[in-house]
Amino acid sequence: MSTKRYFLSLLAMLALAASPLQAAPPASSGALAYVPNEGSATISVIDTVTDQVVGELPGGGKPRGVAVGGDRRWLYVSDQPNNRLQLVDLGTRQLGPAIGLGESPEGVSISPDGRWVVAAVEGKNEIAVTDTRSNALAFSIKVHGKNPEHAVFSPNGRLLFVSAEEGEAVDIIDFAARKQVAQVAVGARPRGIGFLPDGSRAYVGAENANEVFVIDTAKFNVVARVKAGLRANGIAVHPSGREVYVSNGGDATVSVIDTATNQVVATVPAGQRPWNMALTPDGKKLYVANGRSNAISVIDTASRTKLRDIPVGKLPWGVVIR
């Protein structure tokens, strides 16, 4: 082979290796953050040690909710305009099979044992449940509230809390019985939901009320209301249970709630239209999806300061970390 042909071949191989949808991310000693970008139909992959984007996955038509399978083989993504749960193979970094769910699926979460993936299906007012053993739709559960946005398991997996976006309520499902057992009235346009680690309380952001509602998960009643910022929506709970974070979409901030007093003790700047969030497993860093900044803000939870912004795709909707 001539020297010229050798170098051309080498350049071609390097270009292929650098392709963001093909190349696997470099090995990391930390967790990876997956960011669905609904405007660019991609999933950005961030190394939470270096805070660098290390890859990009295909995300279907308009990715929103995301969950990582228990075996870390599959990424489960709600593809909102295509009315399906899109699987992404984390090994090959290619689109896998898709599961029809119904009109406008939104938030996605996985059960603590890794068996079930649930998706809130707005157009059908139900929760679609996929069995990860077969990657097939197993059953659906009707909810009373209109336009379910998020469906989140309690830490023991027994209950499923669902925010009814147009119902000003949280629907509570007994997951083993596969039926709704209670409904708790909250403020207008409930969105994000997070549980204390012991499962005793759930925190719900009500976007149009600018408040966080605290629900007793045994008695199914509101025990506190916390005034947050403008358009409070996303919720994340520190692994210690001592703090809860709420993103304020209209203020470009994140409020920090002390769970001992249920008072806001700090407010941290984020990007424009902060939305859904996730914490690293050690609780040291909070990752905030900023829909209108096309970036992820990284917040140091100890100092309660923003460390940096990480550019991602267009209109990031949320973050999941595994």
For each residue, the residues with C-beta under 8 A, 3 or more apart:
1: 5 6 9
2: 5 6
3: 6 7
4: 7 8
5: 1 2 8 9
6: 1 2 3 9 10
7: 3 4 10 11
8: 4 5 11 12
9: 1 5 6 12 13
10: 6 7 13 14
11: 7 8 14 15
12: 8 9 15 16
13: 9 10 16 17
14: 10 11 17 18
15: 11 12 18 19
16: 12 13 19 22
17: 13 14 23
18: 14 15 23
19: 15 16 22 23
20: 23 55 56
21: 56 57 58 93 94
22: 16 19 93
23: 17 18 19 20 55 93
24: 55 91 93
25: 28 32 45 47 54 55
26: 47 54
27:
28: 25 31 32 47 48 49 50 54
29: 49
30: 47 48 49 280
31: 28 48 280 281 321 322
32: 25 28 45 46 47 48 54 321 322
33: 45 46 48 278 287 296 319 320 321
34: 43 44 45 46 57 66 68 75 319 320 321 322
35: 43 44 45 46 287 289 296 312 313 316 318 319
36: 43 59 63 64 65 66 77 316 317 318
37: 40 41 42 43 44 59 63 294 312 313 314 315 316 317
38: 41 62 63 64 80 314 315 316 317
39: 294 313 314 315
40: 37 313 314 315
41: 37 38 58 59 60 61 62 63
42: 37 56 57 58 59 63 313
43: 34 35 36 37 56 57 58 59 63 66 75 77 88
44: 34 35 37 53 55 56 296 312 313 316
45: 25 32 33 34 35 53 54 55 56 57
46: 32 33 34 35 51 52 53 54 287 296 310 312
47: 25 26 28 30 32 50 51 52 54
48: 28 30 31 32 33 51 280 285 287 321
49: 28 29 30
50: 28 47 54
51: 46 47 48 298 307 308 310
52: 46 47 310
53: 44 45 46 56 310 311 312
54: 25 26 28 32 45 46 47 50
55: 20 23 24 25 44 45 93
56: 20 21 42 43 44 45 53 313
57: 21 34 42 43 45 75 88 90 93
58: 21 41 42 43 88 93 94 95
59: 36 37 41 42 43 62 63 77 79 86 88
60: 41 63 77 79 82 84 86 95 98
61: 41 79 80 81 82
62: 38 41 59 79 80 81 82
63: 36 37 38 41 42 43 59 60 66 77 78 79 80 86 317
64: 36 38 77 78 80 105 106 107 108 317 318
65: 36 77 78 105 106 107 108 109 119 120 150 317 318
66: 34 36 43 63 75 76 77 78 108 318 320
67: 75 76 108 109 110 117 320
68: 34 72 74 75 76 90 110 320 322
69: 72 73 74 75 76 110 114 117 132
70: 110 113 114 115 132
71: 74 114
72: 68 69 90 322
73: 69 89 90 91
74: 68 69 71 87 88 89 90 96 132 135
75: 34 43 57 66 67 68 69 87 88 90
76: 66 67 68 69 85 86 87 108 110 117 130
77: 36 43 59 60 63 64 65 66 85 86 87 88 108
78: 63 64 65 66 85 86 101 105 106 107 108 119
79: 59 60 61 62 63 82 83 84 85 86 98 105
80: 38 61 62 63 64 83 104 105 106
81: 61 62
82: 60 61 62 79 86 98
83: 79 80 100 101 102 103 104 105 123
84: 60 79 98 99 100 101 105
85: 76 77 78 79 98 99 101 105 108 117 119 128 130
86: 59 60 63 76 77 78 79 82 95 96 98
87: 74 75 76 77 95 96 97 98 99 135
88: 43 57 58 59 74 75 77 93 94 95 96
89: 73 74 92 93 94 95 96
90: 57 68 72 73 74 75 93
91: 24 73
92: 89
93: 21 22 23 24 55 57 58 88 89 90
94: 21 58 88 89
95: 58 60 86 87 88 89 98
96: 74 86 87 88 89
97: 87 135
98: 60 79 82 84 85 86 87 95
99: 84 85 87 130 135 136 137
100: 83 84 137
101: 78 83 84 85 105 119 121 128 137
102: 83 105 121 123 124 126 128 140
103: 83 121 122 123 124
104: 80 83 121 122 123
105: 64 65 78 79 80 83 84 85 101 102 108 119 120 121 122 128
106: 64 65 78 80 119 120 121 122 148 149 150
107: 64 65 78 119 120 148 149 150 151 152 163
108: 64 65 66 67 76 77 78 85 105 117 118 119 120
109: 65 67 117 118 150 151 152 153
110: 67 68 69 70 76 114 116 117 118 132 153
111: 114 115 116 117 118 153 157 175
112: 153 155 156 157
113: 70 116 157
114: 69 70 71 110 111 132
115: 70 111 131 132 133
116: 110 111 113 129 130 131 132 138 175
117: 67 69 76 85 108 109 110 111 129 130 132
118: 108 109 110 111 127 128 129 130 151 153 160
119: 65 78 85 101 105 106 107 108 127 128 130 151
120: 65 105 106 107 108 127 148 149 150 151 162 163
121: 101 102 103 104 105 106 124 125 126 127 128 140 148
122: 103 104 105 106 125 147 148 149 165
123: 83 102 103 104
124: 102 103 121 140
125: 121 122 142 143 144 145 146 147 148
126: 102 121 140 141 142 143 148
127: 118 119 120 121 140 141 143 148 151 160 162 173
128: 85 101 102 105 118 119 121 137 140
129: 116 117 118 137 138 139 140 141
130: 76 85 99 116 117 118 119 135 136 137 138
131: 115 116 134 135 136 138
132: 69 70 74 110 114 115 116 117 135
133: 115
134: 131 138
135: 74 87 97 99 130 131 132
136: 99 130 131
137: 99 100 101 128 129 130 140
138: 116 129 130 131 134
139: 129 178
140: 102 121 124 126 127 128 129 137
141: 126 127 129 160 173 178 179 180
142: 125 126 180
143: 125 126 127 148 162 164 171 173 180
144: 125 164 167 169 171 180 183
145: 125 148 162 163 164 165 166 167 169 170 171 183
146: 125 164 165 166 167
147: 122 125 164 165 166 167
148: 106 107 120 121 122 125 126 127 143 145 151 162 163 164 165 171
149: 106 107 120 122 163 164 165 190 191
150: 65 106 107 109 120 162 163 191 192 193
151: 107 109 118 119 120 127 148 160 161 162 173
152: 107 109 160 161 162 193 194 195
153: 109 110 111 112 118 157 159 160 175
154: 157 158 159 160 161 195 199 202 217
155: 112 195 197 198 199
156: 112 159 199
157: 111 112 113 153 154 175
158: 154 174 175 176
159: 153 154 156 172 173 174 175 217
160: 118 127 141 151 152 153 154 172 173 175
161: 151 152 154 170 171 172 173 193 195 202 204 215
162: 120 127 143 145 148 150 151 152 170 171 172 173
163: 107 120 145 148 149 150 170 190 191 192 193 204
164: 143 144 145 146 147 148 149 167 168 169 170 171 190
165: 122 145 146 147 148 149 189 190 191
166: 145 146 147 189
167: 144 145 146 147 164 171 190
168: 164 185 186 187 188 189 190 206
169: 144 145 164 183 184 185 186 190
170: 145 161 162 163 164 183 184 186 190 193 202 204 213 215
171: 143 144 145 148 161 162 164 167 180 182 183
172: 159 160 161 162 180 181 182 183 184 220
173: 127 141 143 151 159 160 161 162 178 179 180 181
174: 158 159 177 178 179 180 181
175: 111 116 153 157 158 159 160 178
176: 158
177: 174 181
178: 139 141 173 174 175
179: 141 173 174
180: 141 142 143 144 171 172 173 174 183
181: 172 173 174 177
182: 171 172 220
183: 144 145 169 170 171 172 180
184: 169 170 172 213 215 220 221 222
185: 168 169 222
186: 168 169 170 190 204 206 209 213 215 222
187: 168 190 206 208 209 211 213 225
188: 168 206 207 208 209
189: 165 166 168 206 207 208 209
190: 149 163 164 165 167 168 169 170 186 187 193 204 205 206 207 213
191: 149 150 163 165 204 205 206 207 232 233 234 235
192: 150 163 204 205 233 234 235 236 246 247 276 277
193: 150 152 161 163 170 190 202 203 204 205 235
194: 152 202 203 235 236 237 244
195: 152 154 155 161 199 201 202 203 217 237
196: 199 200 201 202 203 237 241 259
197: 155 237 239 240 241
198: 155 241
199: 154 155 156 195 196 217
200: 196 216 217 218
201: 195 196 214 215 216 217 223 259
202: 154 161 170 193 194 195 196 214 215 217
203: 193 194 195 196 212 213 214 215 235 237 244 246 257
204: 161 163 170 186 190 191 192 193 212 213 214 215 235
205: 190 191 192 193 211 212 228 232 233 234 235 246 247
206: 168 186 187 188 189 190 191 209 210 211 212 213 232
207: 188 189 190 191 210 231 232 233 249
208: 187 188 189 231
209: 186 187 188 189 206 232
210: 206 207 227 228 229 230 231 232 248
211: 187 205 206 225 226 227 228 232
212: 203 204 205 206 225 226 228 232 235 244 246 257
213: 170 184 186 187 190 203 204 206 222 224 225 226
214: 201 202 203 204 222 223 224 225 226 262
215: 161 170 184 186 201 202 203 204 220 221 222 223
216: 200 201 219 220 221 222 223
217: 154 159 195 199 200 201 202 220
218: 200
219: 216
220: 172 182 184 215 216 217
221: 184 215 216
222: 184 185 186 213 214 215 216 225
223: 201 214 215 216
224: 213 214 262
225: 187 211 212 213 214 222
226: 211 212 213 214 257 262 263 264
227: 210 211 264
228: 205 210 211 212 232 246 248 255 257 264
229: 210 232 246 248 250 251 253 255 267
230: 210 248 249 250 251
231: 207 208 210 248 249 250 251
232: 191 205 206 207 209 210 211 212 228 229 246 247 248 249 255
233: 191 192 205 207 246 247 248 249 275 276
234: 191 192 205 245 246 247 274 275 276 277 288 289 318
235: 191 192 193 194 203 204 205 212 244 245 246 277
236: 192 194 244 245 277 278 279 286
237: 194 195 196 197 203 241 243 244 245 279
238: 241 242 243 244 245 279 283 301
239: 197 279 281 282 283
240: 197 243 283
241: 196 197 198 237 238 259
242: 238 258 259 260
243: 237 238 240 256 257 258 259 265 301
244: 194 203 212 235 236 237 238 256 257 259
245: 234 235 236 237 238 254 255 256 257 277 279 286 299
246: 192 203 205 212 228 229 232 233 234 235 254 255 257
247: 192 205 232 233 234 253 254 270 274 275 276 277 288
248: 210 228 229 230 231 232 233 251 252 253 254 255 274
249: 207 230 231 232 233 273 274 275 291
250: 229 230 231
251: 229 230 231 248
252: 248 269 270 271 272 273 274 290
253: 229 247 248 267 268 269 270 274
254: 245 246 247 248 267 268 270 274 277 286 288 297 299
255: 228 229 232 245 246 248 264 266 267
256: 243 244 245 264 265 266 267 268 304
257: 203 212 226 228 243 244 245 246 262 263 264 265
258: 242 243 261 262 263 264 265
259: 196 201 241 242 243 244 262
260: 242
261: 258 265
262: 214 224 226 257 258 259
263: 226 257 258
264: 226 227 228 255 256 257 258 267
265: 243 256 257 258 261
266: 255 256 304
267: 229 253 254 255 256 264
268: 253 254 256 299 304 305 306
269: 252 253 297 306
270: 247 252 253 254 274 288 290 297 299 306
271: 252 274 288 290 292 293 295 297 309
272: 252 290 291 292 293
273: 249 252 290 291 292 293
274: 234 247 248 249 252 253 254 270 271 277 288 289 290 291 297
275: 233 234 247 249 288 289 290 291 316 317 318
276: 192 233 234 247 289 317 318 319
277: 192 234 235 236 245 247 254 274 286 287 288 289 318 319
278: 33 236 286 287 318 319 320 321
279: 236 237 238 239 245 283 285 286 287 301 321
280: 30 31 48 283 284 285 287 321
281: 31 239 321
282: 239
283: 238 239 240 279 280 301
284: 280 300 301 302
285: 48 279 280 298 299 300 301 307
286: 236 245 254 277 278 279 298 299 301
287: 33 35 46 48 277 278 279 280 296 297 298 299 319 321
288: 234 247 254 270 271 274 275 277 296 297 298 299 319
289: 35 234 274 275 276 277 296 316 317 318 319
290: 252 270 271 272 273 274 275 293 294 295 296 297 309 316
291: 249 272 273 274 275 315 316 317
292: 271 272 273 315
293: 271 272 273 290 297 309
294: 37 39 290 311 312 313 314 315 316
295: 271 290 309 310 311 312 316
296: 33 35 44 46 287 288 289 290 309 310 312 316 319
297: 254 269 270 271 274 287 288 290 293 306 308 309 310
298: 51 285 286 287 288 306 307 308 309 310
299: 245 254 268 270 285 286 287 288 304 305 306 307
300: 284 285 303 304 305 306 307
301: 238 243 279 283 284 285 286 304
302: 284
303: 300
304: 256 266 268 299 300 301
305: 268 299 300
306: 268 269 270 297 298 299 300 309
307: 51 285 298 299 300
308: 51 297 298
309: 271 290 293 295 296 297 298 306
310: 46 51 52 53 295 296 297 298
311: 53 294 295
312: 35 37 44 46 53 294 295 296 316
313: 35 37 39 40 42 44 56 294 316
314: 37 38 39 40 294
315: 37 38 39 40 291 292 294
316: 35 36 37 38 44 275 289 290 291 294 295 296 312 313 319
317: 36 37 38 63 64 65 275 276 289 291
318: 35 36 64 65 66 234 275 276 277 278 289
319: 33 34 35 276 277 278 287 288 289 296 316
320: 33 34 66 67 68 278
321: 31 32 33 34 48 278 279 280 281 287
322: 31 32 34 68 72
